[in-house]
Amino acid sequence: MASARTTRRRLGASVATVLAVTVGAGILASPAAVAVPVAAAQAGATAAVTGVNLPLDAEIVSTGDTGYLTSRKDDAGNAVLEWHKYADGSVLPINTGTVGHGSNSDIVVTSDGGSTVYLRDMTEGGTLSASFDLEAEFKPGAKLVGVVGANLFVRVPTGNQDYHELWQLTPVDGLAKKTLRSGGPYGLDFKVIASTSDVMLVLSSNRVFPSSATRKTEYWMTRRNVNPDSAVKEGSSAYTAPWTHASTGAYSADYESWVEYRSGVPTLRVEGQYVHRTYTMDSSMSGAVIAGITWDTLLYGVPGKAAAAGETPSPLYARNVKSSTAEPYKLLEHFSSVAQAPDGGLLVRGATADADGLFRIWPGDDGRPTATLVADTGRVMDIRVTGSQVPTAVSLEKPGTTVPMEWTLSRANATVDVTLTHTATGKKLTKRLSQPVSDSRFAFVWDGVLDGISAPNGAYTWQITATPTDGGGPATASGSFTVSRQANPHDFNDNGSADVLARDASGVLWRDDLFDWPSGGQVTTAERTKVGTGWQIYNQIEAAGNLAGVPAGDVVARDTSGILWMYLGKGDGTFATRVKVGSGWQIYNKITGGSDLNGDKRPDLLATDTSGVLWLYKGTGSSSAPFATRVKVGSGWQIYNQITAVGNIAGSTAGDLVARDASGVLWLYQGKGDGTFATRVKVGSGWNRFSHLVGAGDLTGDGRPDLIGYGRDGTFVYRSTGSTTAPFSRQTTTLYAGEGTKFNNIA
């Protein structure tokens, strides 16, 4: 590396990249001209921003110690160059030329888009004011390829094919001092890409002849002195991949960097004493430029995309070059032009999530670059959703499960409306999140309830709408997730929670949807829905579980003529048109179903005839013939006035059965898994207080099925314990509170 260096805290000086539509042709480098104390420039550049003080379409061209140069278009589409003073915020028009060039100093350098270049010293009392016709000073075809303070670097054709030389033109007492800076007789092309006050980086190309029959072009990055009285070269040269006139670079005390094009793809190259990095960009970074280097951080991005209609803003990225694994991060949401101050700081025209304007880039206390607003355009920034954390699969099986969701916005001053929609039913939940949980992160914790009941299983969509509180258009984002639970044989609307059916004296069938788990020690009801009328034609209605393969539970009902009918659940709390199962069922005085008694994972049906024989109807899974031929289980069951299939409450391999005798004693028959039962075990007495005992599936969220007792003196839930000797523990419930005589059939 060279002996002449800036201080370590200096940002790497780099190209001033300005949109061509703003400043016209000739996007040039802007190296420093004069070294100044860091504190002086920083004090001016970080002056307080008051009100709108930068035109919306202004782009930064160059900056010095006392002010900065911008370019914009007037109403007629003409370029307007203006010098903005740091001291008082005043704006001075620049009436020479139409194209501005970065000088990295208080020297304003402009051109007419052709060969005439104008220089003017903007400091108080400055006397330099000069113009040069480059073609007159050199020869036709001379072209400006770099500016360092008041030093102009010109590519001059030699007249020998397409070879050129690099010359330096320096104003001295109103005259042009011209110095050959090529370091060799010829070259194909030159471009000054970065500098400090005394050292510049020059990209060059030349033609070589490996053999008499072939020739090729080689590309170089060389480090050269700015002082016209010093030696041409300062330090070594580096071979590069092809570069173009859009290529940019940066130079600091420890690193030098430039853009080259490997196989047509923009590649960022960083060289230092112990660092040799190459970053190959993908197609989204086509046109990437290097904005600068600060400490160990490379600044780069694609300028101007935010100004193009329909394109996504391109951020200004920062990346630590000392680490081989460091990922880039955003410093600005987007940027469009860059200029360097004499102290090495950058001025960038761009935007954060909160502000649009001109930003000063300078290292923070930790060495990472920070962006401070210098001049504001007053534009209200659009808000964006920059991230979401919503699970794609949600299980609500476990009691008390909640679903955390989080979204990150580009800024925090917004209100957020969240809408969850169940795809199958169209039911929605909308919640307003008015305050972020931290920074610009907005969180919502869903309790698994939708439209007042346990949320149904299946596909969901989510959508958020973020509305800025300071104006501007809203931003939206959306996604999807699925909800699932284990099947519940007593679930008719596919939300995992048990539903209980009850018929009143007028023949109306009602469905009470219970919540998935107790609240305050009670099993609570969520919603009561009318299923339909005309159910008085049946003398027994039973929830039979999933008989025909659809997720929801089904119902069987026997009419007064002895015909058994099946109602297939549709999964939305309603039932399909009834299907005849068979006739002759009047021989049975008790029917119960909904429990798997033989371990084949299909619900079965039990019935006792008037002689006391218990019969098993195995489930087939068919909607047209849901039960196999009956099998005799045993006799003597006439001693019971109610039998209830309750599922596996005692831990055996299959469903169990409870039976109540005429004296009110309840007995447990533990299923063996083959359709038969073990010797009965006494549960307890006093069960004749209930007119109906219903095996209702898992009501308490512990994975075991439970029992409901309904009667004149109240309704209770009997939570299964898993014990064969004490299988139930009683809990209160809001189900049918005060309605102990209203219903004549509970299922």
VOGU-3710 file (C-alpha; in Angstrom, 3 decimals, decimal comma):
1> masarttrrr> 0,000/0,000/0,000  1,070/3,614/-0,478  2,807/5,645/2,181  0,464/8,609/1,730  -2,805/7,863/3,543  -5,839/9,535/5,031  -6,626/9,067/8,711  -8,286/5,764/9,617  -11,622/7,389/10,518  -11,935/8,784/7,023
11> lgasvatvla> -14,581/7,404/4,743  -13,284/6,151/1,427  -13,738/8,804/-1,222  -15,603/7,421/-4,210  -17,590/8,217/-7,299  -20,365/10,829/-7,268  -23,059/8,854/-9,007  -25,943/10,949/-10,289  -28,882/9,886/-12,409  -28,326/10,809/-16,042
21> vtvgagilas> -31,841/12,240/-16,280  -30,862/14,735/-13,590  -27,440/15,942/-14,633  -27,083/14,815/-18,225  -24,203/12,852/-19,662  -20,769/12,354/-18,145  -21,132/10,608/-14,773  -17,710/11,257/-13,288  -15,610/10,644/-10,201  -15,388/13,162/-7,378
31> paavavpvaa> -12,076/12,829/-5,530  -10,982/15,282/-2,853  -8,951/18,366/-3,705  -7,884/19,815/-0,375  -7,522/18,095/2,990  -9,449/19,900/5,723  -10,002/19,224/9,423  -12,680/16,571/9,918  -14,500/18,584/12,571  -14,991/21,586/10,309
41> aqagataavt> -16,694/19,708/7,505  -18,691/17,539/9,855  -20,094/20,526/11,700  -21,437/22,043/8,517  -22,737/18,825/7,014  -24,739/17,840/10,066  -26,462/21,173/10,607  -29,999/20,877/11,932  -32,712/20,281/9,371  -35,583/22,760/9,594
51> gvnlpldaei> -38,548/22,348/7,275  -38,396/21,470/3,619  -35,021/22,643/2,276  -34,269/20,353/-0,665  -36,272/20,192/-3,896  -37,839/16,794/-4,361  -36,059/16,091/-7,653  -32,646/17,441/-6,608  -29,637/15,117/-6,819  -26,306/15,579/-5,069
61> vstgdtgylt> -23,367/16,291/-7,408  -20,486/17,421/-5,207  -19,737/18,690/-1,708  -17,029/20,702/-0,005  -16,436/22,284/3,389  -18,874/25,185/3,012  -21,667/23,730/0,896  -22,803/21,267/-1,710  -23,853/21,252/-5,358  -27,155/19,798/-6,574
71> srkddagnav> -28,760/19,347/-9,958  -32,438/19,185/-10,871  -34,822/19,919/-13,747  -36,979/23,024/-13,989  -40,548/23,009/-15,301  -39,250/23,233/-18,865  -36,997/20,233/-18,382  -33,772/22,233/-18,283  -30,963/21,329/-15,888  -30,655/23,628/-12,860
81> lewhkyadgs> -27,396/23,598/-10,882  -27,467/25,118/-7,366  -24,923/25,620/-4,599  -26,324/25,191/-1,062  -24,428/26,905/1,752  -24,107/25,041/5,041  -23,745/28,287/7,036  -27,137/29,859/6,344  -28,948/27,429/4,051  -28,960/29,916/1,175
91> vlpintgtvg> -29,013/28,648/-2,391  -26,913/30,173/-5,186  -27,673/29,371/-8,837  -24,769/28,204/-10,980  -25,146/29,775/-14,404  -22,216/28,132/-16,153  -22,822/24,863/-17,949  -25,596/22,334/-17,637  -23,706/19,304/-16,287  -22,180/19,190/-12,806
101> hgsnsdivvt> -19,088/17,183/-11,897  -17,995/16,077/-8,459  -14,858/17,823/-7,254  -15,019/16,784/-3,602  -14,267/20,368/-2,669  -15,696/23,888/-2,707  -14,681/24,142/-6,363  -17,778/23,894/-8,559  -16,929/22,160/-11,831  -19,518/22,223/-14,611
111> sdggstvylr> -19,556/21,668/-18,350  -21,788/22,411/-21,276  -22,122/18,739/-22,170  -19,381/19,188/-24,727  -15,733/20,138/-24,399  -16,039/23,370/-22,383  -15,446/23,061/-18,621  -16,064/25,813/-16,023  -14,475/26,126/-12,562  -15,544/28,426/-9,714
121> dmteggtlsa> -14,394/28,676/-6,085  -17,523/28,917/-3,851  -15,756/29,776/-0,578  -16,134/33,278/0,883  -13,636/35,479/-0,915  -12,767/32,764/-3,421  -11,208/34,163/-6,602  -10,959/31,177/-8,920  -13,269/31,518/-11,907  -12,071/29,957/-15,119
131> sfdleaefkp> -13,211/28,031/-18,162  -11,339/25,763/-20,569  -12,189/24,342/-23,941  -10,608/20,901/-23,678  -10,538/20,336/-27,417  -8,806/23,687/-27,901  -6,360/22,996/-25,077  -5,572/19,517/-26,356  -7,159/18,280/-29,583  -10,588/17,268/-30,913
141> gaklvgvvga> -12,050/14,292/-29,053  -10,571/15,317/-25,697  -12,940/14,224/-22,925  -13,139/14,911/-19,191  -12,762/11,611/-17,257  -12,171/12,840/-13,706  -12,023/15,816/-11,351  -9,915/16,259/-8,203  -10,594/19,679/-6,689  -9,515/22,159/-9,388
151> nlfvrvptgn> -7,574/19,475/-11,275  -9,173/18,207/-14,480  -8,206/14,828/-15,913  -8,705/14,519/-19,640  -8,594/11,578/-22,014  -6,861/12,801/-25,200  -6,753/10,835/-28,463  -3,279/10,238/-29,875  -4,380/9,997/-33,472  -2,919/6,503/-33,610
161> qdyhelwqlt> -5,919/4,178/-34,083  -8,041/4,339/-30,885  -5,233/4,934/-28,425  -5,409/7,734/-25,856  -3,304/9,495/-23,249  -4,361/10,764/-19,802  -3,562/14,444/-19,202  -4,021/16,646/-16,161  -5,116/20,289/-16,542  -4,577/22,521/-13,499
171> pvdglakktl> -5,493/26,260/-13,425  -2,457/28,340/-12,418  -2,844/32,140/-12,410  -5,620/31,900/-14,985  -3,597/29,675/-17,272  -3,802/25,945/-17,940  -0,923/23,846/-16,651  -1,003/20,584/-18,598  0,799/17,438/-17,436  0,883/13,997/-19,046
181> rsggpygldf> -0,356/11,519/-16,413  -0,589/8,294/-18,427  2,547/6,787/-16,984  3,123/5,334/-20,410  2,749/6,432/-23,987  -0,617/4,983/-24,827  -3,868/3,528/-23,511  -7,289/2,703/-24,873  -9,337/4,333/-22,133  -9,062/6,002/-18,720
191> kviastsdvm> -11,360/6,870/-15,837  -10,583/8,419/-12,432  -12,799/6,510/-9,993  -11,716/7,721/-6,535  -9,105/9,755/-4,692  -7,966/11,549/-1,606  -6,381/14,973/-1,841  -3,107/13,534/-3,099  -3,733/10,009/-4,458  -6,224/8,870/-7,074
201> lvlssnrvfp> -7,332/5,524/-8,495  -7,403/5,301/-12,268  -9,031/2,556/-14,300  -7,308/2,051/-17,628  -7,260/-0,392/-20,498  -4,684/-1,239/-23,127  -4,204/-3,596/-26,026  -1,533/-6,291/-25,878  -0,299/-8,762/-28,472  0,359/-12,195/-26,950
211> ssatrkteyw> 1,328/-13,438/-30,395  1,648/-12,156/-33,910  -1,778/-13,548/-34,789  -3,810/-12,410/-31,758  -4,417/-9,377/-29,675  -6,428/-8,766/-26,515  -7,383/-5,950/-24,144  -6,074/-5,848/-20,598  -7,703/-3,811/-17,838  -5,857/-2,138/-14,978
221> mtrrnvnpds> -6,444/-0,218/-11,773  -3,467/2,038/-10,961  -2,750/4,333/-8,031  -1,360/7,730/-9,073  -0,378/11,043/-7,529  -2,622/14,081/-7,911  0,145/16,673/-7,565  1,207/17,496/-11,143  4,761/18,081/-9,952  5,103/14,601/-8,425
231> avkegssayt> 5,896/11,309/-10,097  3,204/9,890/-12,307  2,619/6,675/-10,359  2,284/6,112/-6,631  2,267/2,414/-5,797  1,478/-0,735/-7,750  -1,004/-1,638/-10,448  -3,654/-4,357/-10,308  -5,011/-6,381/-13,197  -8,796/-6,209/-13,312
241> apwthastga> -11,660/-7,791/-15,162  -13,355/-5,611/-17,807  -14,760/-2,301/-16,593  -17,061/0,246/-18,185  -17,609/3,988/-17,816  -20,306/3,120/-15,283  -17,655/1,519/-13,056  -17,005/3,207/-9,718  -14,543/2,848/-6,889  -13,448/3,910/-3,424
251> ysadyeswve> -10,168/4,610/-1,666  -9,383/4,754/2,048  -6,426/4,430/4,399  -6,686/0,657/4,357  -8,601/-0,361/1,245  -9,168/0,346/-2,383  -12,200/-0,946/-4,216  -13,681/-0,841/-7,703  -16,400/-2,328/-9,919  -15,524/-4,643/-12,770
261> yrsgvptlrv> -17,597/-6,895/-14,988  -16,870/-10,615/-14,972  -18,837/-12,351/-17,732  -20,954/-9,231/-17,951  -21,958/-9,445/-14,252  -21,058/-6,515/-11,959  -18,454/-7,607/-9,422  -17,214/-5,601/-6,436  -13,529/-6,004/-5,670  -11,869/-4,921/-2,425
271> egqyvhrtyt> -8,104/-4,986/-1,866  -6,205/-4,249/1,337  -3,090/-5,331/3,181  -4,778/-8,446/4,573  -8,084/-8,439/2,688  -8,779/-9,624/-0,847  -12,516/-9,855/-1,464  -14,615/-10,319/-4,573  -18,396/-9,969/-4,364  -20,281/-11,138/-7,436
281> mdssmsgavi> -23,699/-9,521/-7,734  -26,859/-11,247/-8,975  -29,151/-9,868/-11,670  -31,051/-7,722/-9,153  -27,830/-5,758/-8,581  -27,142/-5,008/-12,224  -25,692/-1,511/-12,328  -24,308/-1,645/-8,795  -21,916/1,137/-7,811  -19,490/1,555/-4,925
291> agitwdtlly> -20,493/4,538/-2,807  -17,551/4,457/-0,413  -15,577/2,656/2,278  -15,743/3,601/5,954  -13,413/1,862/8,373  -13,913/-1,795/7,396  -17,301/-1,303/5,735  -18,000/-1,240/2,006  -21,007/0,831/0,880  -22,678/-0,084/-2,395
301> gvpgkaaaag> -25,986/-0,490/-4,220  -27,900/0,287/-7,397  -28,728/4,005/-7,591  -31,831/5,491/-9,088  -34,173/2,516/-9,145  -36,549/4,205/-6,723  -37,150/6,943/-9,273  -38,070/4,528/-12,053  -41,791/3,847/-12,429  -42,861/0,428/-11,271
311> etpsplyarn> -39,474/-0,619/-9,922  -38,639/-1,622/-6,378  -36,364/0,794/-4,480  -32,760/-0,367/-4,297  -31,146/0,059/-0,856  -27,721/1,394/-0,036  -26,013/-1,655/1,445  -23,157/-1,901/3,923  -20,903/-4,941/4,314  -17,950/-5,587/6,623
321> vksstaepyk> -15,042/-6,599/4,388  -12,848/-8,061/7,137  -15,265/-10,940/7,718  -15,647/-13,599/5,050  -19,125/-14,497/6,367  -20,556/-11,012/6,991  -23,912/-10,446/5,328  -24,858/-7,078/3,826  -27,336/-4,865/5,656  -29,337/-1,821/4,617
331> llehfssvaq> -28,090/1,638/5,503  -30,701/3,516/3,428  -33,918/2,212/1,922  -32,800/3,525/-1,460  -30,451/6,106/-2,940  -29,927/7,874/-6,232  -26,687/9,899/-6,036  -23,554/10,178/-3,908  -20,839/12,805/-3,339  -17,812/12,872/-1,032
341> apdggllvrg> -16,814/15,633/1,373  -13,173/16,609/1,829  -13,149/14,903/5,248  -14,054/11,614/3,581  -17,719/11,648/4,624  -20,440/10,936/2,075  -23,529/12,907/1,128  -26,195/10,613/-0,265  -29,509/11,529/-1,860  -31,899/8,855/-0,690
351> atadadglfr> -34,400/7,832/1,937  -34,787/5,952/5,171  -38,086/4,515/6,292  -38,924/7,869/7,922  -37,398/10,579/5,769  -36,485/11,524/2,213  -33,637/13,903/1,462  -29,891/14,292/1,715  -28,041/12,149/4,262  -24,536/12,359/5,642
361> iwpgddgrpt> -22,809/8,994/6,082  -20,248/8,896/8,861  -18,921/6,182/11,187  -20,642/5,817/14,545  -18,879/5,111/17,817  -18,738/1,411/16,969  -17,271/2,044/13,532  -20,435/1,087/11,693  -21,636/3,833/9,340  -24,686/5,863/10,300
371> atlvadtgrv> -26,952/8,095/8,210  -27,920/11,580/9,446  -30,449/13,739/7,622  -28,863/16,960/6,306  -31,633/18,322/4,080  -35,256/17,223/3,912  -37,538/17,174/0,871  -40,657/17,019/3,041  -41,983/14,031/1,143  -44,236/11,782/3,213
381> mdirvtgsqv> -42,653/8,360/3,043  -44,697/5,391/1,951  -44,871/2,699/4,569  -43,892/-0,875/3,732  -44,223/-4,268/5,346  -40,643/-5,505/5,537  -41,114/-8,808/7,341  -43,639/-11,251/8,775  -43,461/-14,100/11,249  -46,642/-16,149/11,001
391> ptavslekpg> -46,547/-19,943/11,393  -47,705/-21,888/8,362  -49,103/-24,801/10,393  -50,950/-24,359/13,685  -52,095/-27,100/16,053  -54,763/-26,015/18,523  -55,035/-29,410/20,171  -53,237/-28,498/23,400  -55,323/-26,554/25,948  -54,470/-22,870/26,174
401> ttvpmewtls> -52,627/-22,805/22,851  -52,160/-19,349/21,397  -50,733/-18,381/18,037  -48,171/-15,530/18,051  -47,937/-13,482/14,875  -45,618/-10,586/14,141  -45,037/-8,120/11,338  -42,242/-5,589/10,844  -42,909/-2,265/9,117  -40,512/0,178/7,556
411> ranatvdvtl> -41,470/2,643/10,298  -43,401/2,562/13,541  -45,827/5,490/13,237  -48,728/3,481/11,873  -51,819/1,586/12,825  -52,127/-2,006/11,708  -55,339/-3,909/11,006  -55,057/-7,693/10,970  -57,702/-9,889/9,360  -57,803/-13,685/9,626
421> thtatgkklt> -60,194/-15,449/7,252  -61,272/-19,087/7,298  -61,206/-20,033/3,642  -64,025/-22,599/3,664  -66,605/-20,554/5,583  -65,440/-17,002/4,909  -65,612/-16,187/8,626  -63,285/-13,359/9,606  -61,539/-11,936/12,624  -60,272/-8,354/12,425
431> krlsqpvsds> -58,086/-6,768/15,076  -56,455/-3,330/15,217  -52,888/-3,118/16,486  -52,281/0,529/17,249  -48,882/0,326/18,943  -45,717/-1,607/18,073  -44,372/-4,027/20,648  -40,874/-2,658/19,994  -39,218/-0,614/17,276  -41,481/-1,098/14,243
441> rfafvwdgvl> -42,617/-4,642/15,102  -46,350/-5,189/15,547  -47,519/-8,346/17,296  -50,835/-10,154/17,573  -51,488/-13,225/19,692  -54,469/-15,202/18,454  -56,371/-17,179/21,071  -57,768/-19,672/18,550  -61,270/-18,187/18,644  -63,089/-17,114/15,489
451> dgisapngay> -66,553/-15,590/15,391  -67,030/-16,386/19,073  -66,249/-20,116/18,873  -63,198/-22,335/18,655  -61,757/-21,691/15,219  -62,519/-24,354/12,600  -59,773/-26,503/11,158  -58,515/-25,959/7,630  -56,940/-23,270/5,499  -56,753/-19,627/6,594
461> twqitatptd> -55,470/-16,436/5,055  -54,083/-13,470/6,924  -53,832/-9,911/5,726  -52,501/-6,793/7,374  -53,095/-3,213/6,341  -50,633/-0,684/7,748  -51,790/2,933/7,626  -49,276/5,709/8,429  -50,417/8,108/11,130  -48,687/11,021/9,384
471> gggpatasgs> -50,328/10,539/5,987  -49,344/8,561/2,930  -50,851/5,476/1,408  -51,336/2,217/3,316  -49,277/-0,918/2,809  -50,636/-4,449/2,780  -49,214/-7,929/3,136  -50,879/-11,329/3,175  -50,170/-14,997/3,656  -51,755/-18,281/4,692
481> ftvsrqanph> -51,660/-20,961/7,362  -53,572/-24,089/8,337  -55,229/-25,056/11,613  -55,537/-28,680/12,702  -56,593/-30,775/15,680  -57,209/-34,419/16,381  -60,662/-35,610/15,318  -63,418/-35,395/17,917  -66,341/-37,813/17,324  -68,745/-35,259/18,761
491> dfndngsadv> -67,528/-32,392/16,544  -69,988/-31,351/13,818  -68,383/-28,095/12,582  -64,755/-29,275/12,347  -63,320/-26,998/15,011  -62,080/-29,721/17,326  -64,428/-28,879/20,166  -67,374/-31,025/21,185  -70,888/-30,180/20,023  -73,935/-31,414/21,892
501> lardasgvlw> -77,310/-31,914/20,162  -80,597/-31,355/21,975  -84,198/-31,608/20,775  -86,888/-29,520/22,408  -90,584/-30,336/22,807  -91,510/-28,656/19,509  -89,140/-30,886/17,522  -86,394/-28,296/16,941  -82,874/-29,711/17,052  -80,232/-27,412/18,530
511> rddlfdwpsg> -76,444/-27,637/18,480  -74,397/-26,227/21,349  -70,736/-25,707/20,477  -68,487/-25,965/23,526  -65,080/-24,400/23,864  -62,074/-26,679/23,466  -61,082/-26,510/27,117  -62,497/-25,299/30,454  -62,516/-21,648/31,423  -62,422/-20,793/35,114
521> gqvttaertk> -62,814/-24,486/35,976  -65,990/-24,768/33,918  -66,772/-26,362/30,582  -68,354/-23,408/28,815  -70,614/-23,034/25,818  -69,555/-20,881/22,904  -72,596/-20,739/20,649  -76,025/-22,300/20,166  -77,216/-22,877/16,612  -80,549/-24,111/15,306
531> vgtgwqiynq> -80,021/-27,248/13,211  -83,610/-27,615/11,962  -87,208/-28,474/12,715  -89,286/-31,637/12,386  -87,056/-33,872/14,489  -90,061/-34,964/16,628  -90,577/-37,845/14,176  -87,685/-39,658/15,844  -87,844/-41,476/19,157  -84,063/-41,717/19,488
541> ieaagnlagv> -81,270/-39,505/18,168  -77,618/-40,492/18,626  -74,310/-38,840/17,757  -72,553/-41,719/16,039  -69,070/-40,353/15,279  -67,462/-40,300/11,841  -69,294/-43,155/10,119  -68,512/-42,442/6,459  -65,014/-40,967/6,314  -65,604/-37,222/6,288
551> pagdvvardt> -63,898/-35,296/9,106  -67,072/-34,281/10,924  -69,300/-36,385/13,146  -72,516/-37,996/11,898  -75,910/-38,674/13,457  -78,300/-41,665/13,417  -81,985/-41,301/14,226  -84,748/-43,932/14,553  -88,294/-43,016/13,596  -91,471/-44,403/15,168
561> sgilwmylgk> -91,825/-47,077/12,466  -88,416/-48,531/13,345  -86,420/-47,199/10,395  -82,881/-46,047/11,214  -81,650/-43,021/9,290  -78,154/-41,608/8,950  -77,340/-37,899/8,682  -73,814/-37,319/7,389  -72,130/-34,277/8,900  -71,017/-31,689/6,331
571> gdgtfatrvk> -68,334/-30,211/8,590  -70,015/-26,832/8,959  -72,495/-27,765/11,701  -75,179/-28,888/9,264  -76,074/-32,296/7,851  -76,638/-33,799/4,431  -79,988/-35,254/3,395  -80,763/-38,358/5,458  -79,943/-41,840/4,153  -81,904/-44,949/5,162
581> vgsgwqiynk> -79,770/-47,439/7,066  -82,393/-50,125/7,575  -85,739/-51,064/9,095  -86,803/-53,182/12,062  -84,874/-51,167/14,614  -88,000/-50,901/16,796  -86,889/-54,111/18,510  -84,256/-52,100/20,371  -85,067/-50,062/23,448  -81,585/-48,539/23,842
591> itggsdlngd> -79,101/-47,430/21,177  -75,676/-45,825/21,677  -72,806/-45,040/19,320  -69,778/-42,945/18,551  -67,096/-45,128/20,115  -64,597/-47,530/18,534  -65,184/-50,827/20,314  -63,037/-53,231/18,269  -59,910/-51,155/17,627  -60,353/-50,648/13,872
601> krpdllatdt> -60,491/-46,831/14,284  -64,103/-46,673/13,091  -67,030/-45,863/15,383  -69,470/-48,678/16,151  -73,069/-48,908/17,352  -74,520/-50,845/20,309  -78,175/-51,707/20,856  -80,116/-53,738/23,429  -83,335/-55,513/22,511  -86,339/-56,033/24,760
611> sgvlwlykgt> -85,066/-59,436/25,881  -81,866/-57,877/27,238  -79,427/-59,004/24,509  -76,660/-56,499/23,650  -75,779/-56,366/19,956  -72,742/-54,844/18,274  -72,964/-53,170/14,847  -69,423/-52,658/13,605  -68,816/-49,514/11,549  -67,827/-50,133/7,920
621> gsssapfatr> -66,859/-46,618/6,774  -69,461/-46,805/3,966  -72,117/-44,129/3,577  -74,548/-46,537/1,877  -74,095/-49,422/4,335  -72,460/-47,917/7,417  -72,846/-51,006/9,678  -71,905/-54,661/9,346  -74,248/-57,508/10,332  -74,919/-57,447/14,048
631> vkvgsgwqiy> -72,922/-59,563/16,464  -74,227/-60,697/19,866  -72,176/-59,329/22,734  -74,102/-60,753/25,682  -77,406/-61,048/27,481  -78,941/-59,784/30,720  -78,732/-56,136/29,756  -82,427/-55,591/30,523  -81,373/-54,551/34,038  -80,119/-51,252/32,636
641> nqitavgnia> -82,290/-48,320/31,648  -79,485/-46,455/29,879  -76,274/-47,442/28,136  -73,701/-44,936/26,870  -70,628/-45,514/24,731  -68,092/-43,139/26,272  -64,876/-43,916/24,378  -61,639/-45,031/25,976  -61,852/-43,514/29,447  -59,831/-46,118/31,360
651> gstagdlvar> -56,762/-46,627/29,211  -57,582/-49,931/27,522  -57,168/-50,648/23,821  -60,705/-49,684/22,764  -63,834/-47,812/23,745  -65,657/-48,386/27,019  -69,320/-48,476/27,998  -71,222/-47,198/31,041  -74,624/-48,573/31,998  -77,099/-47,364/34,633
661> dasgvlwlyq> -79,368/-49,788/36,461  -82,857/-49,164/37,797  -81,543/-48,178/41,241  -79,365/-45,420/39,792  -76,021/-47,209/40,065  -73,624/-46,545/37,191  -71,379/-49,393/36,028  -68,255/-49,258/33,863  -67,624/-51,917/31,201  -64,062/-51,612/29,983
671> gkgdgtfatr> -63,642/-52,509/26,308  -61,314/-55,383/25,466  -60,738/-54,240/21,880  -62,637/-57,108/20,233  -66,156/-55,765/20,694  -66,604/-57,400/24,099  -66,171/-56,013/27,592  -64,439/-56,909/30,851  -66,349/-57,561/34,066  -68,263/-54,529/35,162
681> vkvgsgwnrf> -66,922/-52,141/37,808  -69,188/-50,008/39,973  -68,750/-46,290/39,368  -71,218/-44,987/41,948  -74,850/-44,450/42,816  -77,275/-41,548/42,448  -77,031/-41,407/38,665  -80,819/-41,635/38,301  -80,903/-37,865/38,788  -80,066/-37,574/35,076
691> shlvgagdlt> -82,513/-38,165/32,244  -79,664/-38,433/29,719  -76,027/-39,532/29,872  -74,004/-38,523/26,837  -70,511/-39,626/25,830  -69,426/-36,295/24,371  -65,761/-36,794/23,514  -62,935/-34,774/25,065  -64,451/-31,711/26,745  -61,561/-30,747/29,005
701> gdgrpdligy> -58,593/-30,877/26,634  -56,715/-33,647/28,424  -56,962/-36,178/25,588  -59,541/-38,401/27,309  -63,276/-38,554/26,483  -65,737/-37,250/29,042  -69,366/-37,766/30,059  -72,252/-35,296/30,276  -75,121/-35,807/32,703  -78,326/-33,873/31,890
711> grdgtfvyrs> -81,362/-33,711/34,168  -83,915/-31,698/36,074  -81,445/-30,801/38,824  -78,761/-29,507/36,440  -76,153/-30,491/33,902  -72,634/-31,595/34,826  -69,503/-32,687/33,031  -67,823/-35,830/34,334  -64,166/-35,600/33,411  -62,558/-38,992/32,886
721> tgsttapfsr> -59,576/-39,655/35,128  -58,057/-42,691/33,395  -58,794/-44,845/36,451  -60,985/-47,955/36,342  -61,997/-47,663/40,008  -62,743/-43,918/40,070  -63,180/-43,042/36,396  -64,902/-39,643/36,754  -64,390/-36,279/38,428  -67,350/-33,904/38,318
731> qtttlyageg> -67,080/-30,346/36,913  -69,629/-27,604/36,516  -70,676/-26,313/33,117  -72,706/-23,515/31,610  -74,291/-26,029/29,215  -78,099/-26,134/29,585  -77,969/-24,014/32,735  -81,610/-23,588/33,900  -82,826/-25,798/31,046  -83,027/-29,163/32,826
741> tkfnnia> -86,527/-29,909/31,543  -86,434/-28,151/28,168  -85,038/-30,994/26,056  -86,266/-34,555/25,596  -83,298/-35,946/23,664  -79,616/-35,168/24,228  -76,960/-36,600/21,924
//
